[in-house]
Amino acid sequence: MFKSIKQILIGILILSFLLAGCQAAQTPTAEVPQPQAATQVPPTAVPPTAVPPTAEPKIGGQLNYLGWEGYDLAEAFQPLYDQYGIVLNTTYIGSNDEVITKMKAGGPGTYDVGDIHARYLNLMAKTGMIIPLDESKLPNYQELFPAWRDIGFGRVDGKLYAVPAFFSTTGLCYRADKIATEPTWDFYKDPALKGKYAVSSNGMSDMYIWAMTLGLGQDATKWTQDDLAKIKARGMEEFKNAATMVTGGGGEMKDLLVRGDVDLVTDCWSQVAANAQKEGVDVKFVTPPGPIKATVDIYFIFEGTKNLDTAYAWLNQAISAEALAAMGTAYDSAVTNKKAYDLMAPEVKEKLGYQTMNDVVSLADFNVLPDPDAKAPNVTLDEIFAAFEEVKATSGQ
């Protein structure tokens, strides 16, 4: 019996040890972690070849805008602001050059979005001031007139850096009740117009017009020192017989024509004539035969933006049909989104040239600034500015 009791006790003791071992295996202590097999993959782990899900865009907050007043028209952007709680902080410019100088002064991160004349695109892209755009984040880009995409507008080295929004052609505005025949770019050679026309103080626009009329094109990366000399001489011939030089923009052009101070204004656009007609004066706008000088304003995202997702949302809204219909109507300007015209009044749609817009865009010639590191015999931007100052000096204005 003693032996059997002893055997029972030993059996109980062994069973206790076994039970204790099982409990330890189920709840390992922090000091002694349980090893895992080398091939085991935790259920929550992401296999190395898996693609993590795309994060939802974080839209909202503060957005800093640098550009022309009006291209941020509240009516055009308010639905976006209301939906996401965006607050737009604005810094307005008085000339296109200010975008460059203010961006350089503030540095990356100061501004998020902006707009400027398209001639500055190459310069800004190649100096790293703006970022290449992800087209998948700009669905409204597909609504632009096909010609904009066909000609690759807004691209530098194959990458999209900016989206076009407003479009016009540069021409002449004249008093049709005083000038019977549509004038050409050679208007300044007409003795009857000596001292009866106004020239523009917009040097960059003037220099490109003169280059265009001389057959030198509007891509200043290709201009040589000899080309610049020809452009300057052409400008001097025009300026020397001018009655005055416009320094106040379209409003001043309209007033000069309405008052009868001049019969013609160069470097003009259709809105000036339209505003003069509203005052009962027979002023017409003409794009003379030959190459077409196009004026295009573009939107872009600055390098160093601190609110990238919101910047993309704002840019996409800027080129939407709704936004461009509102801004195009407000500013009497042709716009790039084809669907925007369906939201405009029929008379506005016709006046802005909807029917021929795609063809005009495909034929237009666009300004390009010199390369930022241009070397002789090619011209630099500073040399273009200096040449125009010499032209101005001949006008006596």
C-alpha positions in Angstrom: 0.0 0.0 0.0 2.8 2.4 0.9 4.4 1.7 -2.5 1.1 2.5 -4.3 0.6 5.7 -2.3 4.1 6.7 -3.1 3.5 6.1 -6.7 0.3 8.2 -6.6 2.1 11.1 -5.0 4.9 11.0 -7.6 2.2 10.9 -10.4 0.5 14.0 -8.9 3.8 15.9 -8.7 4.6 15.1 -12.3 1.1 16.2 -13.4 1.5 19.5 -11.5 4.8 20.2 -13.4 3.1 19.4 -16.7 0.2 21.7 -16.0 2.5 24.5 -15.0 4.5 24.1 -18.2 1.3 24.3 -20.3 0.2 27.6 -18.6 3.7 29.1 -19.1 3.6 28.2 -22.8 0.2 30.0 -23.2 1.2 33.2 -21.4 5.0 33.8 -22.0 6.6 36.5 -19.9 8.2 39.6 -21.4 11.6 38.4 -20.4 11.3 35.1 -22.3 9.5 35.7 -25.6 8.5 32.6 -27.5 10.3 31.9 -30.7 8.5 31.8 -34.1 9.2 29.7 -37.1 11.3 31.5 -39.7 8.6 31.1 -42.3 5.8 32.4 -40.2 4.1 35.7 -41.4 2.0 37.6 -38.8 -1.5 38.0 -40.0 -1.3 41.8 -39.8 2.0 42.1 -41.7 2.1 43.5 -45.3 4.0 41.2 -47.6 7.0 42.9 -49.2 5.4 43.0 -52.6 2.2 44.5 -51.5 1.3 48.1 -52.5 0.1 50.2 -49.6 -3.3 51.9 -50.1 -3.1 55.5 -51.4 -3.7 58.0 -48.6 -6.7 60.2 -48.9 -5.8 63.8 -49.9 -5.8 66.2 -47.0 -7.6 69.3 -48.4 -8.2 72.3 -46.3 -6.5 75.0 -44.2 -4.4 77.9 -45.3 -3.4 78.4 -48.9 -1.1 81.2 -50.0 -1.7 82.8 -53.5 0.7 85.0 -55.5 -0.6 86.5 -58.7 -3.0 88.9 -60.4 -6.0 90.2 -58.5 -9.2 88.7 -60.1 -7.7 85.4 -61.1 -8.7 84.3 -57.6 -12.3 85.6 -58.0 -14.2 84.6 -54.9 -17.3 83.6 -56.8 -15.3 81.1 -58.8 -13.7 79.4 -55.9 -16.3 79.7 -53.1 -17.8 76.2 -53.5 -14.3 74.7 -52.9 -13.7 76.9 -49.9 -17.1 76.1 -48.4 -16.6 72.3 -48.9 -13.2 72.1 -47.4 -12.8 75.1 -45.2 -10.0 76.6 -47.2 -8.7 80.1 -46.3 -6.9 81.8 -49.2 -4.2 84.3 -48.3 -3.5 86.7 -51.2 -0.4 88.6 -52.4 -1.2 90.6 -55.5 1.2 91.7 -58.2 1.4 94.8 -60.3 3.5 93.2 -63.1 4.4 89.7 -64.1 8.0 90.2 -63.0 6.9 90.6 -59.4 6.0 86.9 -59.3 9.7 86.1 -59.9 11.1 88.7 -57.5 8.6 88.0 -54.7 9.2 84.3 -54.9 12.9 84.7 -54.8 12.7 87.0 -51.8 10.3 84.8 -49.9 11.9 81.5 -50.8 10.3 78.0 -51.1 7.4 77.5 -48.8 6.2 81.2 -48.9 3.6 80.6 -51.6 1.5 77.7 -52.7 -0.2 78.6 -55.9 0.0 81.4 -58.4 -0.6 82.7 -61.9 1.5 84.6 -64.4 1.9 85.2 -68.2 2.9 82.0 -69.9 6.2 83.5 -71.3 7.7 82.9 -67.8 7.0 79.2 -67.8 10.3 77.9 -69.0 12.3 80.2 -66.8 10.3 79.2 -63.7 10.4 75.5 -64.5 14.1 75.3 -65.3 15.1 77.3 -62.2 13.0 75.1 -59.9 10.4 77.7 -58.9 7.4 75.5 -59.8 6.8 71.8 -59.6 5.8 69.3 -62.4 2.2 68.5 -62.1 0.5 65.1 -61.5 -2.2 65.1 -64.2 -4.2 62.5 -62.4 -4.9 65.1 -59.7 -6.3 67.6 -62.3 -9.3 65.9 -63.9 -10.6 69.2 -65.3 -7.4 69.4 -67.5 -9.2 66.9 -69.8 -11.9 69.5 -70.4 -9.7 72.0 -72.1 -9.9 72.6 -75.9 -8.0 69.7 -77.5 -5.5 72.1 -79.1 -4.0 72.9 -75.7 -3.1 69.3 -75.2 -2.2 68.7 -78.8 0.5 71.4 -78.8 1.8 70.3 -75.4 1.2 73.7 -73.9 2.4 74.1 -70.3 5.1 71.4 -70.7 8.8 71.7 -70.3 10.9 68.7 -71.2 7.8 66.6 -71.5 6.5 67.4 -68.0 3.4 69.4 -67.4 4.3 72.4 -65.2 1.3 74.7 -65.7 -2.3 74.8 -66.9 -3.6 77.5 -69.2 -6.7 79.4 -68.1 -7.2 82.7 -70.0 -6.4 83.3 -73.7 -6.4 86.3 -76.0 -4.7 87.5 -79.1 -2.7 90.7 -79.2 -3.7 93.2 -81.9 -4.7 96.8 -82.7 -7.6 98.8 -81.4 -8.7 101.7 -83.7 -11.4 104.2 -84.3 -13.4 102.6 -87.2 -15.2 106.0 -87.8 -11.8 107.6 -88.6 -9.8 104.7 -90.1 -11.7 103.2 -93.0 -9.4 100.2 -93.7 -8.3 97.7 -91.1 -4.8 98.6 -90.1 -1.9 96.2 -90.2 1.3 95.9 -88.1 2.8 98.4 -90.5 0.4 101.1 -89.3 3.3 103.3 -88.1 4.4 103.8 -91.8 1.1 105.5 -92.7 1.7 109.3 -92.9 -1.9 109.9 -92.0 -1.4 108.2 -88.6 1.8 110.1 -87.7 1.3 111.5 -84.2 -2.2 109.9 -84.0 -1.4 106.5 -82.4 -0.4 105.4 -78.9 2.3 102.8 -78.1 2.6 100.5 -75.2 5.0 100.7 -72.2 4.8 96.9 -71.9 8.3 96.2 -73.1 8.1 92.5 -73.1 5.0 92.4 -75.1 6.3 95.1 -77.6 9.6 93.3 -78.2 7.8 90.0 -79.0 5.3 91.8 -81.4 8.2 93.4 -83.3 10.1 90.1 -83.5 6.9 88.4 -84.8 6.4 91.1 -87.5 10.1 90.6 -88.6 9.6 86.9 -88.9 12.0 86.1 -86.0 9.4 84.2 -84.0 8.5 84.5 -80.3 10.9 82.0 -78.8 13.6 84.3 -77.4 15.8 81.3 -76.6 16.6 81.4 -80.4 17.2 85.2 -80.7 20.7 86.2 -81.4 22.4 89.6 -80.9 21.8 90.4 -84.5 18.1 89.6 -84.1 17.9 91.9 -81.1 19.4 94.7 -83.0 16.7 94.3 -85.7 13.9 94.2 -83.1 15.2 97.3 -81.5 15.4 99.2 -84.8 11.9 98.2 -85.6 10.6 99.5 -82.3 12.4 102.8 -82.7 10.7 103.4 -86.0 7.3 102.9 -84.4 7.9 104.9 -81.2 9.4 108.0 -82.8 6.1 109.1 -84.4 3.8 108.1 -81.5 1.5 110.6 -79.9 1.8 109.1 -76.4 2.8 106.0 -74.5 0.2 104.0 -72.5 1.3 103.3 -68.9 -2.1 102.6 -67.4 -3.2 99.5 -69.2 -6.5 98.7 -70.9 -8.5 101.5 -69.1 -6.1 104.2 -70.4 -6.2 102.7 -73.9 -10.0 102.9 -73.9 -10.1 106.4 -72.6 -7.6 107.7 -75.2 -9.7 106.2 -78.0 -13.0 107.3 -76.6 -11.8 110.9 -76.1 -10.3 111.0 -79.6 -6.8 111.7 -78.3 -5.6 109.0 -80.7 -7.1 107.0 -83.5 -5.2 103.7 -82.8 -3.5 101.9 -80.0 -1.1 99.0 -80.4 -0.5 96.0 -78.2 -4.3 96.0 -77.5 -6.9 93.3 -77.0 -10.6 92.8 -77.7 -11.9 93.8 -74.2 -10.6 97.4 -74.8 -12.7 97.7 -77.9 -15.7 96.2 -76.2 -15.6 98.6 -73.3 -15.3 101.6 -75.7 -18.3 100.4 -77.7 -20.3 100.3 -74.4 -19.7 104.1 -74.3 -21.1 104.5 -77.8 -17.8 104.9 -79.6 -17.0 102.9 -82.8 -13.8 101.2 -81.7 -12.8 97.9 -83.2 -10.2 95.3 -82.5 -8.2 93.6 -85.2 -5.6 90.8 -85.2 -3.6 91.7 -88.4 -2.9 89.0 -90.9 0.2 86.8 -90.3 1.5 85.1 -87.2 -0.7 85.4 -84.1 0.8 86.6 -80.9 -1.2 84.9 -78.1 -1.5 86.1 -74.5 -2.0 83.2 -72.1 -2.2 83.3 -68.3 -1.3 80.1 -66.5 -1.8 78.6 -63.0 0.8 76.6 -61.3 2.1 75.2 -57.9 5.2 76.7 -56.3 8.1 74.5 -55.2 8.1 74.1 -51.5 4.3 74.3 -51.0 3.2 73.4 -47.5 -0.3 72.3 -48.5 0.1 70.2 -51.7 -3.2 68.4 -51.7 -5.1 71.7 -51.3 -3.0 73.3 -54.0 -4.0 70.6 -56.4 -7.7 71.0 -55.5 -7.4 74.8 -56.0 -5.7 74.4 -59.4 -8.3 71.9 -60.5 -11.1 74.3 -59.5 -9.3 77.2 -61.3 -9.7 75.4 -64.7 -13.1 74.0 -64.0 -16.0 74.9 -66.3 -17.8 76.7 -63.5 -14.9 78.8 -62.4 -13.7 79.8 -65.9 -17.3 80.6 -67.0 -17.6 83.0 -64.0 -14.2 84.6 -64.6 -14.4 84.7 -68.3 -17.8 86.4 -68.1 -16.6 88.8 -65.4 -13.5 89.8 -67.3 -14.7 89.4 -70.9 -11.9 87.0 -71.5 -11.7 83.8 -73.6 -11.0 80.8 -71.5 -9.5 77.4 -72.0 -12.1 75.0 -70.7 -14.4 74.1 -73.6 -17.3 73.2 -71.3 -17.2 76.6 -69.7 -18.9 78.2 -72.7 -22.0 76.1 -72.2 -22.5 78.0 -68.9 -22.1 81.4 -70.5 -24.8 83.6 -72.1 -25.0 82.9 -75.9 -23.9 86.4 -76.7 -20.9 86.2 -74.5 -20.0 82.8 -76.0 -20.1 84.2 -79.5 -18.2 87.3 -78.6 -15.4 85.3 -77.1 -15.0 83.3 -80.2 -16.0 79.9 -79.1 -16.5 78.5 -82.6 -13.0 79.2 -83.8 -11.1 78.9 -80.5 -9.5 75.6 -81.1 -8.2 76.6 -84.5 -6.8 79.9 -83.2 -5.0 78.1 -80.4 -3.5 75.6 -82.8 -2.1 78.4 -85.0 -1.0 80.8 -82.2 2.7 81.6 -81.4 3.5 81.8 -77.7 6.2 83.9 -76.0 9.2 82.1 -74.6 11.8 83.9 -72.4 15.5 83.5 -73.0 17.3 80.6 -71.2 18.3 81.8 -67.7 21.9 80.9 -68.5 22.0 82.2 -72.1 25.4 83.0 -73.5 26.4 85.0 -76.6 25.5 85.0 -79.4 22.1 84.3 -77.8 20.4 87.1 -75.9 19.7 87.4 -72.2 16.6 88.7 -70.5 18.5 91.7 -69.2 19.6 92.5 -72.8 16.0 92.5 -73.9 15.0 94.9 -71.2 18.0 97.2 -72.0 17.1 97.2 -75.7 13.5 98.3 -74.9 14.8 101.2 -72.7 16.7 102.4 -75.7 13.5 102.2 -77.8 11.6 104.3 -75.2 14.3 106.9 -75.2 13.5 107.6 -78.9 9.9 108.4 -78.3 10.3 111.5 -76.3 7.6 110.4 -73.9 
